[in-house]
Amino acid sequence: MKTLSAYECSQIKGGEIITLTAVMAVVIIAVMAVVVYRLFMSKEGSTTIPGGFKFTWE
């Protein structure tokens, strides 16, 4: 390891949080799409989504 110069420090750009947020949003949308698909395309059933939410339809 070595100490960075002032110029090197100014070149560091953070963007991980935006990428992580975008990935999490896509995953949440995908999970909800599956729940909605199962809800509207089946006559009866149940599902559990992360967070402990349980849905049952008959």
JOMOCOR-V584661 format. One record per residue. N is the residue number from 1. SS is DSSP state (2 for helix, 1 for strand, 0 for the rest). PHI is phi in whole degrees, 0 to 359 (999 if undefined). Layout:
n->N ss->SS phi->PHI
n->N ss->SS phi->PHI
This chain:
n->1 ss->0 phi->999
n->2 ss->0 phi->219
n->3 ss->0 phi->286
n->4 ss->0 phi->278
n->5 ss->0 phi->282
n->6 ss->2 phi->298
n->7 ss->2 phi->295
n->8 ss->2 phi->297
n->9 ss->2 phi->295
n->10 ss->2 phi->287
n->11 ss->0 phi->273
n->12 ss->0 phi->285
n->13 ss->0 phi->237
n->14 ss->0 phi->263
n->15 ss->0 phi->205
n->16 ss->2 phi->295
n->17 ss->2 phi->293
n->18 ss->2 phi->294
n->19 ss->2 phi->296
n->20 ss->2 phi->298
n->21 ss->2 phi->296
n->22 ss->2 phi->295
n->23 ss->2 phi->295
n->24 ss->2 phi->295
n->25 ss->2 phi->296
n->26 ss->2 phi->296
n->27 ss->2 phi->296
n->28 ss->2 phi->296
n->29 ss->2 phi->297
n->30 ss->2 phi->295
n->31 ss->2 phi->296
n->32 ss->2 phi->293
n->33 ss->2 phi->296
n->34 ss->2 phi->295
n->35 ss->2 phi->298
n->36 ss->2 phi->295
n->37 ss->2 phi->299
n->38 ss->2 phi->295
n->39 ss->2 phi->294
n->40 ss->2 phi->273
n->41 ss->2 phi->259
n->42 ss->0 phi->240
n->43 ss->0 phi->282
n->44 ss->0 phi->206
n->45 ss->1 phi->160
n->46 ss->1 phi->206
n->47 ss->1 phi->209
n->48 ss->1 phi->232
n->49 ss->1 phi->253
n->50 ss->0 phi->306
n->51 ss->0 phi->107
n->52 ss->0 phi->87
n->53 ss->1 phi->279
n->54 ss->1 phi->240
n->55 ss->1 phi->236
n->56 ss->1 phi->226
n->57 ss->1 phi->226
n->58 ss->0 phi->231
